[in-house]
């Protein structure tokens, strides 16, 4: 059984239906830019395990992979009106394939001839999501479902009285299921409520599709395509390019289709993973160099000045330190855990962390910290208090932690209290 969209969105996305046989994007990587190659590679990389997911979690028949691809391509570039419609098809399929069968199993436990009134349920579901033509208030629907569920489960009477109770319960349950749905549609599926009529059209179509495997594959493609367009591509773009660039969507979709169909791949999926990771790192570093390169230059100048200060020692790695208090205890090994007090600042004096302020020493493994700390700790006897001046390559490098920008040189006051065995 598919997982309901009410609880799961994958990580790791009638008149509107396009005909099968949509053409997949074409791509040539000869002489391609880093962005173009990355876009294709990350497209393939995103499909690892997707086919198994489609079969095991979304009940898709891979006989209709062409229809799935058509759906992905149709949904990867849609307007607000179509997005509302396609969102409706997703919810409609879940209603007919998951929600109603699940309730039938839970409530009637396979009792012959007893099941929800599908017509009443879907009528109420539509009334609830549109907030029009409701035959009872939502609060009443909630109370009615609770009351009648127990009555129905305990009732062995097969007379019209039970049938009437099931009919009422079906309507109330359909209405109750829509509580909070409109907010979900807006904030999680990007549906513009101006096009609620199109959502309802899609909802009815999705319910009508039912167990039609061919149409189901198309609408599964729609669901994944919307996630690709609305979540995956924007997320990768923000992470890699920030506000100053964009993914090549054509190349991404070409890689995605090639990956999921396992046809016409310009690189093996394992190679695509490696290429994507390498180019992602390079592209992010290039962006950070442009945005934060001044931090690197300022850090180098600062460390050159500090290294000339009396009492400061500079190691081969570039770490600089000054002994404030020389301890008499043991020197930690890389396999040890240590207890320390510390205060961390940027070179402009901005404090970003302090165990002193928390009034609680920190305990961690010697190798569980940035490499500048690891080097210093394996030189300090217990009882020592040092000032550390750590170059960016021994700190967080190109990583952006928020307070600590990429390529930031860091200053720490570190007091080694104990080695914990």
N, C-alpha and C positions, 0 to 999 in steps of 0.2 A: 504493500500500500504506500502511496506517495506520502511524503510529510506535508502537513498543512502549511500554507503560506502564513497562517496566523501565528505560527510558532517558529518557523524556520525560513531563513533566507540564505541561500548557498553562499560559502565563502568565495573565497576560495570570494546569470542570468537571465459570416454571410457576405455582405458587400465588401468587407475589408480583406477577405482572404485572397492572397495572391495565388496564381496558378503555380503548380509544381514546375521545377526546372529552372529556378532562378540561377543566374550566372554568378559563380563565386568570384571575388575580386582576384585580379591577376597581379603578379609581382615579379620583378626581376632584380636580384640582389647584386648583379655585376656592377661594380662601381658605386654601390649604395652608400649613403651616409651612415654614420653611427645610429642616428635616430631611426632611419628606415630599416636597418638591419635589426636593431633592438626591437622595433615594433613588430616585425615578423616573428622573431625568436620568442618574444614574450607571449605572442598570440598562440604559438604552438605550445609553449610551456604551460599556459593556463588550462590546457585540455587534458593534462595528465590525470588519469583516473576518471575523467568525465563520462566516458562510455559506460563504465561499470556503474557509476552513479545513476546514469539515465535508466539503466536496466533494473538495478536493485532497489533504487529509492524512488524512481518516478515511473516505474512500470512501462517503460517505452519499448516498443517492438522495433529492434534495429533493422528489420526488413524495410522500414520506412525512413531510413536515414536521410534520403533525399528530401523528404517532406520536413524533417527536422531542420535541415540546413536552410530550406526555404523560410522556415519560421524564424530562425536566427537572423538571417539577412533582412527579412521583412521588418523585424522589431529593432534592428540595430540603428535605424535612422528614421524615427517616426515623429509626427507632430503631436500636439496635446490631445487632439481628437482621437487619433488612432491609439495613443497610449492608454486613454481611458477605456476604449473598446477592448484592447488586448488584455488590460488588467481585469476587465470583466470576464473574459474567457478563462483566465487563470482561476479566478474565484469560483466561477461556474463549474469548472471541472472538479475542483476540490469539493464542492457541495455534493455533486452527484457521485463522485468516485471515492470520496473519503468520509465526509461528514455524515451523510445519510446512512451509508453502509455501517459505519462505525457505531452510530446510535442504534441501528437495528440490532446489531450484535450485542451491544451493552444492555439495551432495555428489554428486548424480547428473547435474547439468548437462544435464537434459532427456533423458537416456537412456530410450528407450521401455521401458515396463513396470517401471521401477525407481523406487521411492519408499519413504519411511518407512512402517513398519507403524503406522498411526494408532492402532489399538487398543492396541498395546503401549506406544506413546509416552504416550498419555493415561492408561493404567493406572498407568504408572510416575510420571507427573507428579502424579497424585492421591496415590499412595503417598508420594511425596517431600514434598509439602506437608503431609500429615497425619502424616507420620512413622510410618505404620502399614502393615504388610504388605509391606515392601520385600523384593524378591527378591535384592538385593545391597546391600552397604554403599555409601553415597554416594561414598566415596573410591575404591572399586572401580569404580563407575559412571564416574567421571571418567577413570580409567585405561583402561577398556574402550572408551569413546568415542574416545579418542585413538588407540588401537591399531587398532580396527576401521575408523575413518574412512579411514585410509590403505589398509588392505586392500581395502575396498569400492571406493574410487576407482580403484585400480590393477587390480581384478579384472574381467575380461571374461567370466568363466564364468557362464553362465545356469542352472547346475544348482541342485539343492536346497541345496548347500553355501553358495552365495551368498545364497540366500533366508534360510537359517538365520542367517547372519551379519547380514543386514539386520534380522531380527527381534530379535536380541540387541542390536544397535546401537541400535535404536529404543527399546527399554526403557531401556538405559543412558543414552541421551541425554535421554529424558523425565525420568529421575530427576536427572540432572546439572543440568538446567535449573532445578530448584527450589532450588538452593543459594542461601541468602540471601533467598529469597522471603518466608519468614514474617516476617522483620524488616521487609522492605519493606511488607508488608501492614499491620503494626502501626504503623510510624512514618510511612509515607507515605500510606496509605489509611485509617488510623483503624479497622482491623478489630480487634474484640475476639475474641481466640482462644477465648473461651468458646463462640463461635458458629461454630467451624470447620466443623461439619457443614452449616451454612447456606451457608458459603462454597463448600463442595464441591458442594452442590446448584446453586448459581449457576454454578459452573465447568462442570458438566455441561450446564447449559442453554445457556450461552454457546457451548460447543463444538457443541452440537446445532443452534443457530441457523444457524451456518455462513454461507452466502451468501443467506439469506432477508432481502431488503432491507427489508421492512416491519418485521420484528422487530429487524433490525440498527439501523434508525433509532431505535426505542424505546430500545434499549440504549445507543446513542450519546448519546441524551438523558439517560439515567441517568448516564453517565460525566460529561457536562458539568454535570448537576444536582448531582452529588456535589462537583465542584470548586467550583461556585457556593456551595454550602452549607458546605463544610468549609474552603475556602481563601479564595475571593474576598470573600464577605460578612464573615467574621471579620477578614480583613486590612484591608479598608476601615474597618471599625468601630474597630479598634485605632488606625489612622492618624488618623482624623478625631476620634473621640470619646474615645479613651483608655479609662479605666475608668468614665467618668461619663455615658455615653449609648449609644445604639444606633441602627442603621439601621432604617428602616421596611421590613421584609422584604417585606411585601405589595406596597408600591409598587415596590421594587427588582425583584421578580419580574414585576410588570405591565410595567415598562419593558423588562426583559430579553426577555420573550416578544414584546412589540410590536416590539422592535428586530430580533430574529432572523427573525420572520415577515414583517416589513415591513407589518404591518396594525394599524390602530387606534392609531397613534402620536399622542400628544398634543403632541409637539414633533419637529421634524426632527432627525435624528441629529447634524448639525453644531451645531445650536442646543443639543442635549443636552450635547455636549462642552463648550461654552462655559458653559452654566448649571452643569454639574457642577463645573467648575474654579472658577468664581466662588463658588459656595456652599460648596465644600470649603474654600476659603481663608477665607471669612467664619466658617464654623463652627469651624475650627481656631483662628482668631484669638480668637473669643469664649471658647473653652475656655482658651486660653493667658492671656487677660486675667483670667479668673477664677482660674486656678491660679498665674499668675506676675505678676499686675498689680503686686504690691509691688516687684518688681524695677524696674519703670518709675519708680515714685515715688521709690525710693531713688536711682536714677540721676540723676533730675532734681535732687534735693536735693544730691547729690554734685557735679554739674557746676556748680550755682549757687554752691557754696562754692569750688570750684576756680577758677572764673572771676574771683573776687575776690582770688585769691592774686597776690602780686607776681611779675611776669615772665610771667604766663600771658596768652596772646592767645586771644580767642574770635572765630571767623570767623562770617560771615553764616549758614552752614549749621548752626552749633551746635558744630562741632569746636573743641576747646580744645587748645592746645599750648604747651609751654615749651621755649625753646632752652637746651640744656645746653652745646653746643659749636657755634659758627657756622662752617660750612664755607666754603671759598673757591672750590669748583669750580662746574661747570655745574649748572643746575637741570633735572631730567628733564622731558621732554614726555610726554604720554599714550601716545605711540607707542613710547616707549623701554622697554628692559628694564633692571632695576636689580639690584645686588647689595647686600644688607643683612644686618646682624646685628640681632636683635630679641629682646625678652622681653615676653610678654603676661601680664597678670594681671586678675583681677576686682577690683572696688572693695574687696573684703574682704581683698585680698592674695593670694588663691589663684592660683598660677601654672598656666596651662594650656598654655603653649608657650614654647620658648626655643631659638633657634639657637645661643646661647652654650653651652648645656649639650651640644648635639650637636657643638660645636666645628667647625661648618661653616656659613658664610654661606648665605643663601637667595637664589636668583635667580628672578625672575619679571617678567612684563609689568606696567607701572604700572596698567593697567586690569583685571588679573586678580585683584585683591584687593578687600576691602570698600571701600565708597566713601570712608570716613573716611581710609583709608590712601592711596587715590588722590589725594584732595585734598591731604593732607600732603606726599606725595612730589613733587607738582608745585609745591611752595613751598620745598622744602629744597635748598640747594646740596650738591653732593657734599662729603663730609667732615664734614657736620653730624651732631649727635646731639641728638635731641629727645625729650621726653616728650609722648605723645599721649593725650588724654582724649576718647574717642569715644562719643557718645551712641548708644543702641541703634538708632535709625533709620538711622545711618550705619554700623552694624555688621551684626549678624545678625537684627535685628528680632525677629519672632515665631518664627524658626527655633530648633529645639532641637538643639544639637550634642552633648548629653551633659554635658560639663563646663561648657559655656556654656549657661545656661538662656535661654529667651526673654526679650526685653526687657532684656538685660544691657548695662550701660555697661562699656566695656573700657578698660584702660590699657595702653599700649605704650611701651617704651623702644626707640627706633629709631635705628640708626646707618647712614647712607647711605654705603656704601663706594665705589660706582662706578656708572657708566652703561655698560652693555655694548652695543656697536654690533653 
